[in-house]
Amino acid sequence: MGTGGAANHAVLEEALLASRTELTTVALRRISPGSGTGMVELLSRLGIAILPNTAGCHSRAEAVLTAQLAREALETDLVKLEVIADDKTLLPDPVELLDAAQVLVADGFSVLAYTNDDPILARRLEDAGVAAVMPLGSPIGTGLGIINPHNIEMIASAAGVPVVLDAGVGTASDAALAMELGCDAVLLASAVTRADDPVAMATAMRHAVIAGRHARRAGRIPKRFWANASSPDRDRT
């Protein structure tokens, strides 16, 4: 679960606990270690690991510098790599993203790359050595859910690294669908932090991810054009 958009730390703390998340993204600008009141201290107290991200970066150079600063501040090689094309769509810039991923992997980072729902780009990122690919369901903060489930399933079925659905989740059914499509996890923030009741929504998301995972493992029945009676008809005369 991400931390962006929360009304205050008290509500965020309750939502994080309700979600049972084990890893939380934090933008570098929100990191203030040693202040005693910052995000780092809150997450440390809750025992939740921090995944710094490069939110707001628009180029390889910006993203690489931000990742390096986060590593110094938090003493971690983990980074969620975001390189945004523009501030209106907030869509990833595939060229700058791939370039930045290659630089950071070579510099020893474990890169979790926020990417478009493009199976080819996901494969290129994996080839570059990222630790996980994080395709968007729809643009950040839109709540539109998974616009292209076919592409998400293609990415998940072909990937040799974990696939985390990231961005666009609006409600619990979106999170469940991501898991049913084969994703290994779901990252969300606005769907919880901007909900009318963030704590209740965080709880719903937790149950949705679990349900979706169980459904994926169970195996759904195939879709059919015609009806297919569930009860045998051998006793009919």
N, C-alpha and C positions, 0 to 999 in steps of 0.2 A: 504494500500500500504506500502511496506517496503522501507527502505532507503538505502539498500546495493547496491553497484555497481555504484552509481551516480558519474558522472565525477567531479562535483563540487556542492557547495551549491546553486549557482544561478540557474543552470539547474534543480536541485532537487526541488527547491522552485516552479518553474514554473510548473513542472510536478505534484507536489502534488496539486497545485491549480486547474490544469486542470482535475485531477482525481476526485476532490471533496471528497477525502477520509476524514473520520472523526477520524480514528484511525491509527496510524503508528507504526510499529515495529522498535525498535532500539536495537542493541546489546550493552551490558554493556560497552564494550571497547570503544564505541563511545560516551558515556555519560560523559560530562564534565560540570556539572551545575556550574554556577557562572563565567564561563570564558568570557561570553559576545559574544563569536563567535561560540559556539558549537552547536551541533544538538538540544540540549534541548532548547536553546534560540530561534533557528529558528522555531521549532515547536510551542513553546509558543506564539511567535509573530503571527503565522498563525492560532492559535486557534485550533490546531490539538492535540488530546490526544495521549499520548505516551503509547505504549505497550512494555515494556522491554522484551527481549528474552534472552535465555541461549545459543545462537549460539556458536558453538565451543566446547561445553561440551560433554564428552565421558562417563561419569559415573553419577550415582545418586549423589554421594558426590559433584562432580563439579557443577552439575546443581542446587542442593539445595543451595550451598554456593553462586553461582552467583545470584540466585533469591533473596536471603536474602540481598546481597549487593545492588542489584537494588532497593529493597524495601526501604533500608536506604537512598539511593541517591535520589530517586524520590518520596518517601512517597506514594507508591501505592502498593496494594495487587495484582494487575493484573500482570500476567506473561505468556508469551508464552514459553512453556516448549519444548526445543529441547534437545534430548540426542542422539548423533550420534554414529553409530557403528564403522565407519572408515572414513578416509578422502578421500578415492577414490570414494565410492558410495554416501556418505553423507546420507545414509538411516538411519532411526531411529533404535535404539537398543530397541526392544520391552520389554525386561526384565528390563533393567535399566530405561526405560521410565516409565513403570508402577510403579516400586518401587519409583521413584522420585515423581511421581504424588501423590501417597499415602502420602508421607512425607509432601509435600507442602500443600496439602489439609488439613491435620491435623494441619499444622502450620498457617492456616487461609488465605492461598492464593486462589485467583480465577485463576485457572489454565486453560489455553487454550493449549491443547496438540497436538503438531505436531506428526503425526503418519503415519504408513504405511496404504495402502488402504485395510486394513483387517477388515471386519465387526466384527469379534470376538474380536480383540484387541480394537476396538472402543467401543464395549459394555463393556469390562472390565474397560476401562478408565472411561466410564460414571458411572459404578458401584462404582468406586473409588472416585467419586465426582467431576470430572473436570467440568468446566463451559462450555467448548466447545471442540469438537474434530475437528482436522484439518488434514484430510487425504491428502496425496500427490497425485497429478495427475501423476507425474513422478519425477525422481530425480531432486534435486535442480539445477537450472541453465541449464538444458538440453534443455528446450523449446520443449520437445516432446509432450506436451499436456496431455490429459487424456488417459493413456494407457489402463486402465481397467474401462470403464464407468459403467459396470454392478456392480462392487464392490462399486463404489462411490454412485450409486443409492441405493444399498442395505443399505449402512451406513446411508444415508440421510433419507430413509424411516423408518428405525428402531430407529433412535436416538430420545431421549427425551431432548437433549440439542442442541444448534445451531451447524451446520456443516459448516465449512469454508474450501473450497478447498485451499490447500497450496502447492506450488512448482510445477514446470514443465510447467507453463503457458507460451506459446510462442507468442500467438497473440490473437486478440479479440475474434475469434470464440471459442477458448478454454474457455475463461471466460463465454461466453454465454452458452456453453454446460454445464458447471458446474451448472449454475443456472437452466437450463432446467432439469437437473438430480435431482434437489431438494435441492441443497446446499443453505444455507442462505446467504452466502457471499463468496467472493474470495479474497485471499491474494496473492499479486504478487509483485515482485521487478524487477528482471532481465529483464523481458519482456518489461518493460518501461525504466529502467535506462540504458540498453544496446542497446536499439533500435537506429536506425539511427536518428530518431527525437523523443526523449522521450516525449515531450509535446504533439505531435500529437498522439502518442501511448497511453498516459494516457487518452486523450480525447476519443479515440476509446474504451478503456477498460471500461470507465464509461458508454458509450452508450451500450456496449455489455452486461454488467451486468444488466442494466435496461431492455434491450430487452429480455434477457434470463429469467429474472424474470416474465415479462409479458407473455412470451410464456408458462412458467410452469403453471402460473395461468389460462391461457386460455385453456390449455389442447390440446395436439397435437392429430392429427388423428392417428388411429392405422395403423401400417405397414401392407401391404397386399402383397401376392405373385403375384396376378393377377391385371390387370388394373381395374379401377372402374370409369366409365364415370361420370363426374360432372354434365353433362346436362341430363335431363330426355329424354327417347326415346319413350314416349307414342304416339308422333305425327308421328312416322315413319310408313310407310306402307310396 
